[in-house]
Amino acid sequence: MKAAVVGESGLEIHDVDVPVAGPEEILVRVRASGLNRADLGMRAGHAHGATGGAGTVLGLECAGEVVATGLGIDDLAIGDRVMCAVRGGHAEYAIAHRGRVHRIPEGMGFAEAACYPVALQTMHDAVMVRGRLAAGESVLIQGASSGVGLMALQIARRFGAKRVIGSSTHDARRARLLEFGADAVIDTRDPDWPDEVLRLTEGNGVDLLVDQLAGPHANGNLRATAIRGRIINVGRLAGMHADFDFDLHALRRIEYIGVTFRTRSVAEVSEINRLMIADLGAALAAGELRMPIDRRFPLEQANAAFDHMQANAHFGKVVLEVG
């Protein structure tokens, strides 16, 4: 099968063996796969948890049809249309564990379906499970124009947030955040952005801040979060290290919670997905959640797709169409 593989010179399209489904796994004929920031790091040679390095097939999510099942699979059949979080999704075939597989809703195409698995599981966990959002609270989503950011805006709005704020450093993308559930937008290039968040929240700060930036924004995040608020650190796009005002953290009694899937067990991830489907499965099936596709590329042009994402020129998701 053809696959986007980490080679000596970066991403290369190679012919590799079709993987074999083990117990509680399915083999998917991939029709489309979604790009994620972690793919960029792995293309550059960095590890992503236990994944990465030369020979790695890239891709964390895909959509397609079940073509084979392993032992213990009794609720999925060959031919079922599915969306999955996987390892090796940028390929003609990929393996998915049963706990990370969901049927594609009627009427949804493969390209759209490939955009949802990572965003849904990541942001339902961050906003609702770890973030414990309650109706009437205020929320700030840092880095809201990404696929996962747009999903976070919609989840916060759906579950009764009183005020939803999104950040983006791109003027046109900030305006579009209002289409996906934001009440207000901020630009973190403005050094006074924490003051704007305080103004938007009657001086209190947000009850929940979902952070995909970190780095130099760490202390601004503390200032923008309410006393006894929560910060959920999902990503570190602006930097892995920065000055941190421990006294401000203590004064505002903020819960600072880090999340990642890299150190979670299969059982933990399966439970995350079970909770997500319980809360959002009906909304997904009814078409009440949206994920814009910025651009589509064929698998053979995977490097061009990755370059487009690397340039931060996209709004929503970049998709590889496999066949």
Secondary structure as GFF3:
##gff-version 3
##sequence-region A 1 323
A	DSSP	beta_strand	2	7	.	.	.	ID=ss1
A	DSSP	beta_strand	10	15	.	.	.	ID=ss2
A	DSSP	beta_strand	25	34	.	.	.	ID=ss3
A	DSSP	alpha_helix	37	43	.	.	.	ID=ss4
A	DSSP	beta_strand	61	69	.	.	.	ID=ss5
A	DSSP	beta_strand	81	85	.	.	.	ID=ss6
A	DSSP	beta_strand	93	97	.	.	.	ID=ss7
A	DSSP	three_ten_helix	98	100	.	.	.	ID=ss8
A	DSSP	beta_strand	101	103	.	.	.	ID=ss9
A	DSSP	alpha_helix	110	113	.	.	.	ID=ss10
A	DSSP	alpha_helix	117	124	.	.	.	ID=ss11
A	DSSP	pi_helix	125	130	.	.	.	ID=ss12
A	DSSP	beta_strand	138	141	.	.	.	ID=ss13
A	DSSP	alpha_helix	147	158	.	.	.	ID=ss14
A	DSSP	beta_strand	163	167	.	.	.	ID=ss15
A	DSSP	alpha_helix	171	176	.	.	.	ID=ss16
A	DSSP	three_ten_helix	177	180	.	.	.	ID=ss17
A	DSSP	beta_strand	184	186	.	.	.	ID=ss18
A	DSSP	alpha_helix	193	200	.	.	.	ID=ss19
A	DSSP	beta_strand	206	211	.	.	.	ID=ss20
A	DSSP	three_ten_helix	215	217	.	.	.	ID=ss21
A	DSSP	alpha_helix	218	224	.	.	.	ID=ss22
A	DSSP	beta_strand	225	233	.	.	.	ID=ss23
A	DSSP	alpha_helix	246	251	.	.	.	ID=ss24
A	DSSP	beta_strand	255	258	.	.	.	ID=ss25
A	DSSP	alpha_helix	266	285	.	.	.	ID=ss26
A	DSSP	beta_strand	293	298	.	.	.	ID=ss27
A	DSSP	three_ten_helix	299	301	.	.	.	ID=ss28
A	DSSP	alpha_helix	302	310	.	.	.	ID=ss29
A	DSSP	beta_strand	317	321	.	.	.	ID=ss30
###
